[in-house]
Amino acid sequence: MIKMFDHDFSYYLMKPLHTSSTMNIVLYHGWGSSTSKYLEYASSLTRKGYTVIIPELVYHDTRNPFTNYFNQKNMETYFWKVIFQSIDECHQWVNRSNIIKENTVVAGVSMGGFIASGVYATTDLKGLVSINGSGSFFYSERLFRHASNRDPLTNKEETKLKMYDPMNHVHGDGEILLLHGEQDQIISIKAQEDYYAYLTDKGKKAQLKRYKDVEHEFTTCMQTDVLNWLEVQAAR
């Protein structure tokens, strides 16, 4: 594992000992989590022959982290800022690097699923994996605000959100895997279902896997399903 720096974009790079695949996986973690929490899963991916990139997110790890991520004010102020900046940083990094887009899958858990969806919607990559995330930004924010009894979006906020919302962008022709716990009370499956309906209406190659009695967690079953899906993609 090597920590890499490219302008403001820092990330951990993990390469397989014996390369059996040319596929890259860019893996994003969730709000208040850390790159370190996904190193074990990343290792399972490298054992399959994949190269894994785990970006450090702004306000996380070494990039001005908070002391309390789940303070309501912090979440309301910075959640979307982290998502938008992470999408922008990934675009800039992809354009600067020599990474092969058609061999790259972007994946994410929770907030990382939002980021991955935003990156994929505007970059011609091999595929997308979103675990307990959402590619329906505007609808997700409406659900968040309803749950916390907050005021509706202002016109300015709505305009900014829709700029990044995957539902307002043309997607590539890669494969898309959406996984979500049906009992998730943090990120409602309704938003993921809304995104899936959009994708299928546009004729995109997407599948949504629902997990009964699963809350906001990346279960062993989900991890296995992702690995199996990646194996199919690598063979194509």
ABEGO torsion letter per residue (X at the ends): XBBBBBEABBBBBBBBABBABABBBBBBBBBGBBAAAAAAAAAAAAAAGBBBBBBBBBGBEABGBBABAABAAAAAAAAAAAAAAAAAAAAAAAAABABBAAABBBBBBEAAAAAAAAAAAABBBABBBBBGBBABAAAAAAAAAAAAGBBBBBAAAAAAAAAABAAABBBBABBBBBBBBAABAABBAAAAAAAAAAAAAAGBBBBBBBBBGBBBBBBAAAAAAAAAAAAAAAAX
